[in-house]
Amino acid sequence: MTQIAQFIRGFHDHPASVQESYFGHMRFALGFAGTLFAAGAAALIHALIPPLFETTASRMIKDLHAKILARH
C-alpha cells in the first residue's frame, strides 16, 4: 500500500479504532483542542497576573483526563 493510500485509509481506520465516525471523532478532537487552548490561555494569564485563574488550567486538564478515561 502506498503512503498516500495509508494516509487516506487513516481517515477511516483511526476514528473506527475508538468506535467513532470521522465526524464524531472530529467533533471530540476539536472540542479537546479548544479546551486545551483555553487552558493554555488561562495559564498564560495566570503567569502574568497570579491572582487570576489560579486553578483554572489544572481543573480543565483534569476534566479532559476524565473525558479520555471515560471513552475507553
C-alpha positions, 0 to 999 in steps of 0.5 A: 500500500502506498503512503498516500493510500495509508494516509487516506485509509487513516481517515477511516481506520483511526476514528473506527479504532475508538468506535467513532465516525470521522465526524464524531471523532472530529467533533471530540478532537476539536472540542479537546483542542479548544479546551486545551487552548483555553487552558493554555490561555488561562495559564498564560494569564495566570503567569502574568497576573497570579491572582487570576485563574489560579486553578483554572488550567489544572481543573480543565486538564483534569476534566479532559483526563476524565473525558479520555478515561471515560471513552475507553 
